[in-house]
Amino acid sequence: MGLQPYEKVWQQMLEFTLSRTPLSIDEIWVLQHEPVFTLGQAGKDEHILNAQDIPVVRTDRGGQVTYHGPGQLVIYLLIDVRRSKLGIRYLVDLIENSIISVLATFGIKGATLARAPGVYVDEKKIAALGLRIKQGCSYHGLSFNIDMDLKPFSFINPCGYVGLETTQLIDLLDQPKDELFQLTQDKLLKVLQTNLI
């Protein structure tokens, strides 16, 4: 879907989810967002330290505050979890483990932290996730820092954690920049589709 404004895609996800029938096919949306801070349902304004000129959107996903911007891979999972009998915990684990397995193909050890959902490398966050279930179907999904400007993360307490550092794939690899995003996208999609189908 390319580079997209957050609110437009959020509205499209919601409309898709509300109009689904038991026969609707699951979809995976792949995109990047224009710069935006998003606050989850329980998000606290105090975790936005200084938004600068970046828009802030209060959304209906789980989680606290995060940043989206160009160079970050965003994948939205529009899955009928009731029909697939996956369960929300399984879906969260599947997302985290899929990212960890992709990192491993680059020789990078990713990990989860019990106190903070997402995926970390050396306790720096490289991928975030936030989901919403409505009428038995999931929307929203994951964001994976590939090759982006990380500075806006310093304007917030990422995911509500004071002092939480972030990282990105390009800084952990000696890989040609122009190939990395597409390569990572292809790898992660393959893993997700294999586990969801």
C-alpha positions as CSV (number, residue, x, y, z in Angstrom):
1,M,0.0,0.0,0.0
2,G,3.0,2.3,0.1
3,L,3.3,5.4,2.3
4,Q,-0.1,6.2,3.9
5,P,-1.6,8.6,6.4
6,Y,-2.5,6.8,9.6
7,E,-6.1,7.9,10.1
8,K,-7.1,7.0,6.6
9,V,-5.8,3.4,6.9
10,W,-7.3,3.1,10.4
11,Q,-10.7,4.0,9.1
12,Q,-10.3,1.5,6.2
13,M,-9.4,-1.2,8.7
14,L,-12.4,-0.5,10.9
15,E,-14.8,-0.4,7.9
16,F,-13.4,-3.7,6.6
17,T,-13.7,-5.3,10.0
18,L,-17.3,-4.1,10.6
19,S,-18.5,-5.2,7.2
20,R,-17.0,-8.7,7.4
21,T,-19.1,-11.8,7.1
22,P,-18.2,-15.4,8.2
23,L,-17.1,-16.0,4.6
24,S,-14.9,-12.9,4.3
25,I,-11.3,-13.7,3.4
26,D,-8.6,-12.7,5.9
27,E,-6.2,-10.0,4.7
28,I,-2.7,-8.8,5.5
29,W,-2.0,-5.1,4.7
30,V,1.6,-4.0,4.2
31,L,2.6,-0.3,4.3
32,Q,4.5,2.5,5.8
33,H,3.0,5.5,7.6
34,E,3.6,9.2,7.3
35,P,5.1,10.5,10.6
36,V,2.6,10.2,13.5
37,F,2.4,9.4,17.2
38,T,-0.4,7.0,18.1
39,L,-1.9,6.5,21.6
40,G,-3.6,3.2,22.3
41,Q,-6.9,2.9,24.2
42,A,-5.2,3.1,27.6
43,G,-2.6,5.6,26.3
44,K,-1.6,8.4,28.7
45,D,-0.9,11.8,27.4
46,E,2.0,12.2,29.8
47,H,4.0,9.7,27.8
48,I,4.2,12.2,24.9
49,L,7.0,14.4,26.1
50,N,7.2,16.8,23.2
51,A,5.3,16.0,20.0
52,Q,7.1,18.7,18.1
53,D,5.2,19.1,14.9
54,I,4.2,15.5,14.6
55,P,0.5,14.7,14.7
56,V,-0.9,12.7,17.6
57,V,-3.8,10.3,17.0
58,R,-5.7,8.6,19.8
59,T,-6.6,5.2,18.3
60,D,-8.5,2.0,19.4
61,R,-5.6,-0.5,19.4
62,G,-4.1,-1.9,22.6
63,G,-0.9,-0.5,24.1
64,Q,0.4,3.0,25.0
65,V,2.2,5.4,22.7
66,T,4.4,4.7,19.7
67,Y,5.8,6.4,16.6
68,H,5.3,5.5,13.0
69,G,7.2,7.0,10.1
70,P,8.8,6.2,6.7
71,G,11.3,3.4,6.8
72,Q,9.2,1.4,9.3
73,L,7.5,-1.7,8.1
74,V,3.9,-1.8,9.2
75,I,1.8,-5.0,8.8
76,Y,-1.9,-5.1,9.7
77,L,-3.5,-8.5,10.3
78,L,-7.2,-8.5,9.5
79,I,-7.9,-12.0,10.7
80,D,-11.1,-13.8,11.7
81,V,-9.7,-15.1,15.0
82,R,-13.0,-16.7,16.0
83,R,-13.1,-18.7,12.8
84,S,-9.4,-19.6,12.9
85,K,-9.6,-20.5,16.6
86,L,-6.2,-18.8,17.1
87,G,-7.0,-16.8,20.2
88,I,-5.5,-13.4,20.9
89,R,-2.6,-14.7,23.0
90,Y,-1.6,-17.1,20.3
91,L,-1.8,-14.3,17.7
92,V,0.5,-12.0,19.8
93,D,3.0,-14.8,20.3
94,L,2.9,-15.6,16.6
95,I,3.7,-12.0,15.7
96,E,6.6,-11.8,18.2
97,N,8.0,-15.2,17.2
98,S,7.7,-14.4,13.5
99,I,9.8,-11.2,14.0
100,I,12.3,-13.1,16.1
101,S,12.7,-15.7,13.4
102,V,13.3,-13.1,10.7
103,L,15.9,-11.4,12.9
104,A,17.6,-14.8,13.3
105,T,18.0,-15.1,9.5
106,F,20.2,-11.9,9.7
107,G,22.2,-13.4,12.6
108,I,20.5,-11.1,15.1
109,K,19.1,-12.4,18.5
110,G,15.7,-11.0,19.2
111,A,13.8,-11.5,22.4
112,T,10.6,-10.7,24.2
113,L,10.3,-9.1,27.6
114,A,7.6,-10.2,30.0
115,R,7.0,-6.7,31.2
116,A,6.7,-5.1,27.8
117,P,5.2,-6.6,24.6
118,G,7.1,-6.4,21.4
119,V,10.5,-7.6,20.2
120,Y,13.9,-6.4,21.5
121,V,17.6,-6.6,20.6
122,D,19.9,-6.1,23.6
123,E,16.8,-4.6,25.4
124,K,16.3,-2.0,22.8
125,K,12.9,-2.2,21.1
126,I,12.9,-3.0,17.4
127,A,9.3,-4.0,16.9
128,A,6.0,-3.0,18.5
129,L,2.6,-4.5,18.3
130,G,-0.9,-3.5,19.1
131,L,-4.1,-5.3,18.3
132,R,-7.9,-4.8,18.6
133,I,-10.5,-7.5,18.4
134,K,-14.0,-6.5,17.2
135,Q,-16.8,-9.0,16.3
136,G,-14.3,-11.8,16.7
137,C,-11.8,-10.3,14.1
138,S,-8.4,-8.7,14.6
139,Y,-7.2,-5.4,13.1
140,H,-4.1,-3.3,13.7
141,G,-0.9,-5.3,14.0
142,L,2.9,-4.7,14.1
143,S,5.5,-2.1,13.3
144,F,9.1,-3.1,12.6
145,N,11.9,-0.5,12.6
146,I,14.0,-1.1,9.4
147,D,15.6,2.1,8.2
148,M,14.0,5.2,9.6
149,D,14.6,8.3,11.7
150,L,14.6,7.1,15.3
151,K,14.8,10.6,16.8
152,P,11.0,11.0,17.3
153,F,11.0,8.0,19.7
154,S,13.0,10.3,22.0
155,F,10.0,12.7,22.1
156,I,7.9,10.0,23.9
157,N,8.1,7.2,26.5
158,P,7.9,4.4,23.9
159,C,5.1,2.1,24.8
160,G,4.8,3.9,28.1
161,Y,8.2,3.0,29.4
162,V,10.5,5.9,30.6
163,G,13.9,5.7,29.1
164,L,13.1,2.7,26.8
165,E,15.6,2.8,23.9
166,T,14.7,1.8,20.3
167,T,16.8,0.4,17.5
168,Q,16.4,-0.5,13.9
169,L,17.6,-3.2,11.6
170,I,19.9,-1.1,9.4
171,D,22.0,-0.2,12.4
172,L,22.5,-3.8,13.3
173,L,23.6,-5.0,9.8
174,D,26.2,-4.4,7.1
175,Q,23.5,-4.7,4.4
176,P,22.8,-2.6,1.3
177,K,20.3,0.0,2.3
178,D,18.1,-0.1,-0.8
179,E,17.6,-3.9,-0.6
180,L,17.0,-4.3,3.2
181,F,13.4,-3.1,3.5
182,Q,12.0,-5.3,0.7
183,L,14.0,-8.3,1.8
184,T,12.8,-8.0,5.4
185,Q,9.2,-7.4,4.2
186,D,9.3,-10.5,2.0
187,K,10.8,-12.6,4.8
188,L,8.3,-11.5,7.4
189,L,5.3,-11.9,5.2
190,K,6.3,-15.4,4.3
191,V,6.7,-16.4,8.0
192,L,3.3,-14.8,8.9
193,Q,1.5,-16.4,6.0
194,T,3.0,-19.8,6.8
195,N,1.8,-19.6,10.4
196,L,-1.6,-18.2,9.7
197,I,-2.7,-20.4,6.8
